Amino acid sequence: MGTLMLNRASIAVMLLLTFLGRIDTVLAQTKDPKAKLAAQRGIDWLVSEQHRSGYWEANQGQYRVAMTALAGNAMLCEGSTTTRGRLAKPISRAVDYLIDTAQPNGLIGYKHDYHYTYGHGFSMLFLSQVYGEEENAQRREKLKEVLTKAVQFCGEAQTPDGGWGYVSAKDGNNFDEGSTCVTQVQGLRACRNAGIPVPREVIDKAVEYIRKCMAPDGGIQYSLRNAGGSRPPITAAAIACLFNSGDYENETAKKLLNYCQKNIEGTNNQAQMFGHWHYTHYYYSQVQYRLGDDKWSKYFSTISKQIMAQQSANGSWKEGHVGPVYVTAINSTILLLDNGYLPIYQR
């Protein structure tokens, strides 16, 4: 009897390993080796562009906090941490820079910065991913302090309608719009997932704000005050945030996904996306990856070819008005997304 049970167990293990092996084979087939090389070249270019103080910047020296968080996040997707991997030093320097920008009121960044809420939201996302893997006890405690205050600032910066603007509600006369709202929501979800306390009502109000911005066609408009029709970039970002929250099957998510399938998939029309093609696919790639291997395989095959075709000889990408650090960080993240190293992007 014992031998029979052992044989059955062995067969079960063999079947499981065979099944997992088939999954690995399917996943391997979705990944063009050239895509990994393109991402590595992009990351290497980012490393070469990091300033001694640990930051990156956009054109005209703008958006240092946001660019640092996005570039650092791309490096985490490669698999390194602040203490392990070939990118440990640049990641560590980026973390230290962002920690140093943290203000007593919780803002990660500076009030005089243009559109500082973007940097704050992206920094919450990046630093929360670092926090979960941080092995240095002193830095881990500092990260916890910075992220806890950052969450508090985010709640205080929220407008009465539940959104966020380019600056806090107080500084911006309660103006809010969809893209900054999404950035804050994803940052808050990442903090919560990392164990940082986040008031449920702050996220609930934000999700409700996104729902209120939905147009009859299922897309998300610029803001409640200034609708201006549905916008694919903000819609893609909105559904990515709902997926982060575990909302896959509700009616809002279904309408958003249906809109995106009609207005994003199969198009390379940057004008249709208000000049934010890379922003759109930064978020839409997260959506496609969460939808499963079949969806991801088809999507990645198309998007990776488009991205690789635009890469410069030095490894960077230069399209758009924000600057090469921005586009290179986003494209590298998309190409490395299915490595599955970052909890916020995992299925």
N, C-alpha and C positions, 0 to 999 in steps of 0.2 A: 504493500500500500504506500509506504514511504517513497519507494522508487517511482511508483506511478505518479504521485503528487509532484515529485521533483521533476519528472519528465514533462508534466503538464506546465509546471512553472517555467521550465526552460523554454518550452515552445512558445509560451506567452511572451517571454522576454524577447525571443528571437523575432516574433511577429511585430512587437512594439519597435524594436530596433530597425526592422525592415521598413516599417511605416515612417519612422522618423527619418530614415535615410532617404526615402522617396521625397519627403518634404524638403530636406536639405538640397536634394538634387533640383527640385523645382525652383527653390529660392536661388540657387546658384545660377540657374539658367536665366533668371531675370536680371542678373547683374552683369553688364558688359564690363570686362576688365578695363577697358578704356575709360569707363566712368570713374572707377576707383583711382586710376592714374590722374585723370583730370582734377578730381577733388584734391588729391595729394599735392599737385602742382599749385592749385589755388591756395591751399593751406600754407604751403611753403612761401608763397608770395606774401601772404598775410604776415607771416613771421618776420619777413624781411622789412615790412612796413611798420612794425610796432615801434613806437617811440620809447626812449629809455625809461620814461616815467611809467610805462606800461599801457598807454592808451593808443587807440587808433582814432582817426578823424575823417570826416567827409570833406567834400570840396570846400575851399575857403576856410578850413580849420573848424568847420561846424560839427555839431552832434558828437562830440568826443565820448560822452557817456554811452549813448546809444550804439555807436560804432564799436566801442570796446566790448560791450555786452554781446553784440551780434557776432563779432569775430571770435570772442572767447567761446561762445556757444558752438560755433562751427568746429572749433578744435576739440571740444568735448565729444562731439559726434564721431571724431576719429578714434576715440577710445582712451585718450590720455586724461589724467587728472592733475591736480596741483602737485602731487608727489610721485606719480608714476607715468611712464610713457615718454616718448620723444618730445612731446609738447608741454611737458610739466613746467618748464621755466616760463615760457610766454603766458601760459594760463595763470600761473601763480602771480606773475607781474600784473596781469589784467585784474585779477581778484583784488590784489593789494591797492591798485589804483582806484577801483570802484569803492572799496571800503573807505579809502581816504576822502572820497568825495561826499560820503554820507554826512548829512547835516543833523544838528541836534533835533530838528522837528521830524526827522525820518526820511526826508527827501534824499534820494540817491542822485546827486547831481548838484546843479547850481541854479538858483532862481533867475539869474540873468541869462541863462542859456535859452536859446530859441527852441520852443516846443519841448520843454523839459520833461513832460510826462511820458513821452516816448522812451527817453533814456531811463526813467524810473521803472517803467513797466518791463522793458527788456532786461534791466539789471536784476529785478526780482526773479525773472525767469532764469537767467544765467547763474546767479549766486545761489539760488535754491537747489539747482542741479549739482553745483559744487559742494554745497553743504552736506548732501547725502553721502558723498564719497570722501569728505575731508578727513585726513588721518592726523593732522596736526591739531592737538587739543586746544591750544591757544587760539589759532585761527578759527577753528570750528565754533568756539564760544563767541568770538567776535562776529562771525557770520550770523549766528543766531540772534545776537543783539541788533545788528544792522537790519536783518530781515524782519524782525518783530516790529521795529520802529517803522520800517518801510510800509508794512501792512497797515499800521495805524495811520500813517500819513495818507495812504491811498484812500482809506475810508473817509478821512476828513476832507480830502480833495474832491470827493464825489459830489455831483450836483444833485439838487432835489429830485430831478427826473430819473436819477440813477446812472447817468453817464459820466464821462470825463471829457475835458477839452484839452487843448494843447498845454494849458497850465491848470493850476488848481481852480476849483469853483470860486474861491474867494478872489484869486488874482485875475480870473477871466470873466467875472460877472455872470457866473453860472452858465457860460457857454459850454456845450458838449457836442461831440460828434462821434461817429461810429468807429473809426480806425483807432483812435486813442483809447476808446472804451474797451475794444477788443484786446489791446496791448495790456491794459491793466487787469482784465479778467484772466487772461492766460497767466500773467505773472502771479496773481493771487492764487490761482489753482495750483500752480507749481509750488508755491510756498506751503499751501495746505498739504499737498502730497508729501512734502519734505518734513512735515511735523510742526510747522509754524502755525500757531493759532490764527485763524481767519474768521471773522464774524460771518455767519451764514447770510445774514440780511444784506450785507454789502454785495455779495455775489448775486443773490436773488434779485436785488434791485437792478443790477447791471444786466442780467439776463432778460428781465422784463423790459428794460430800455431797448435792448436789441430787438425784442419782439415787436415793440411799438414802432420801430423804424422800418418794419417790413412793409413793402408795397404790395399792391394786389397781385403782381406777377410773381411774388415769392422772393424777390431780391431785397437787399437792405439799402435804404437810402442814406444819404450823407449824414443827416441829423434830423431830429424832430422839428427843429425850427426852420431849417432850410433843406427841404427834402431833395428836390432836384432829380428825382428818378432813381431807379435802382442802379447800384454800382457793383460789378462783378468782384473787384478787389475786396471791398468791405464784406460782401456776402460770403466769399471764400473764408475770410478771417473769422466771420461770425460762426459759421458752421464748425470750423476747427475748434473754437472755444466751447461750443455745445458738446462736441465729441469729448473734449477734455473733461467735461462735467459728467460724462456718462449718458448724455441725452442722444441716443441713436435713433430711437423709434417714435419719438413724439411727432406731432403734426408739424411743428415749427421746423424741426430738423429735416423732415421729408420735403417740405416746400423749398427750403434753402438748397437742399441737394438737387432737387429737380431743376431749380433755376440755374445752378452752377453747371449742371450737365448740358443745359441748352446754350449757355453763354460763355463757358470757359473751355470745355473739352473740344479739341479739334480746331481751335482757333489760335493764331499767332498775332492777332490784331491788337497791338499795344494801344492804339487809339481808343478802341472799344473799352479798354481797361484803364482809361484815363491816364495812360502813360505809366501804369504801375504793374507791368507784366510780371516782374520778378517778385514783387510783394504778393501778388495774387497767387503765384505758384509756391511761394514759401509756405503759405497756409493751405492751399489746396493739395499740395503733396502730402501734408499731414492727414488730411481727410482721406485721400486715396489709400494711404498706407493702412489706416485703421479699418478700411472697408474689406481688407483681406487680400490674399495673394493674387487671386485672379485679376481683381481691379488694379492692384498695384503693379503687377507685371506689365500689363498693357499700357498703363499710364507712364510708368518709368521708362519703358522702351522709347516712347515718343518724346517725353520731356528731356531725358538725358541727352538724346541726339541733338535737340534744339540748343541745349545749354552748351554742349561740347563744341558745336559748330561756331559758337560766338567767343570762345576762349582766345585770349591773346597769347602771343608767343612767350611772354614772361610768366604765364600762368594765371593772370588776373582776368577779370571781365570788366569792361569799361562802359557799358551802355547806361543810359539814364542820366539824370541831372544831379543825383545825390553824390555819386563818385564811385570809384572802383572798389574801395573797401566794403561798401554797402553791398554791391552786386556780387562781389567775390564771396563774401561771408554767406549770403543767402544761397547762391548757387552751390557752394561747397556743402552747405547744410542739406540741401535737397539730395545731392548725390550720395551723401553719407547717411541719410535718414534711416534706411533699413538695416544699418548696423545694430540699431536697437539699444544703444548705450544710455540714452537719456530717458528717464522715467516719464517725462511729460509727453514724449512722442510714442511711447510704447503702446502696444495694443492691449 
